[in-house]
Amino acid sequence: MLAQTPTAIIMIRPHRFYSNQETMRDNAFQQHSTLNTTALAKLAYLEVSIAVQRLRDAGVLVHLFEDIGVNDTPDSVFPNNWFSTHHDGKVFIYPMRCHNRQREVRQDILDFLHQDFQVSQVIDLRHFQEADQFLEGTGSIVFDHAQRIAYASLAARTCLAPLQNLCAQIDYQPYCFHSYSKENIAIYHTNVMLSIGTEFVLIGTDNIREESERTLLIKRLTESGKDIIQLSTNQIQNFAANALEVQGNNGKILALSERAFKCLTARQQQQLEQHVDLLPLSIPTIELAGGSVRCMMAGVHLPVRSN
């Protein structure tokens, strides 16, 4: 059975962070800020620095890269959208919808993966961009590795053709549905309304408007044997599902934002604590960009290279 929890994570510390105007057209989670870009960048840099230290203190293996390149990449703090890694040694590079996000792909990170892990193949899906077909990594896809299922809420940034292509190459089953924000906008990334851990699921059931889709999805998730924790639309808006299970010194940890943690009920927190330790991280500036803790972490599932 494939492990759900990554053995390590890759994070990017931004130097030129700001809320991306190109992505705002379909990201209902983004917010405007009255701060200038210099102030935003400094705050985001500090938030990532503190988050990385808290994760490392908890025993999470974090590989930190700096975004000091010359390209205009305001969303570089969200590396999970441009690549994913897999247990069989495959690495995928994804077709991104927004032009300034397409510039986030970094050869130095790919070189690092080759150096420290067993990479069998790098598969580039960016040719789908030419047909306006997009798939934005583990933002668009939430994998259940044990069940070999790739869950995807279809939207402008999450298209069926590249998803089917990916699944065929890793022998996973695609499972598609539709979800919407409280503003009735198609949710741009699946991972803001669905998180799958080893023993639990966080899901925004109220965001799935079609009753038959909602019923079938809950049935499928329940059949996996996991503890289903249903979240309200308001909790989804506060990033309660945008969390990632990671490995710490004393067991599994759920990394989530303080905003997400505070919007969970006491009962929901207790449910989660039966499976993981909760690690809230303060990232209010970064959340202005429409993503939260899960988006900041690219999980590494590759076999470690033996020296």
Secondary structure, DSSP 8 states (H G I E B T S, - for coil): ---SS-SEEEEEEESS----TTTTTT-TT----SS-HHHHHHHHHHHHHHHHHHHHHTT--EEEEEE--SS--TTTT-GGGTEEE-TTSEEEE---SSHHHHTT--HHHHHHHHHHB---EEEE-GGGGGGT--B-HHHHEEEETTTTEEEEE-BTTB-HHHHHHHHHHHT-EEEEE--B-TTS-B-S-GGGTEEE-SSEEEE-GGG---HHHHHHHHHHHHHTT-EEEE--HHHHHTTTT--EEEEETTEEEEEEEHHHHHHS-HHHHHHHHTT-EEEEE--HHHHTTT--TGGG-EEE-S-B---
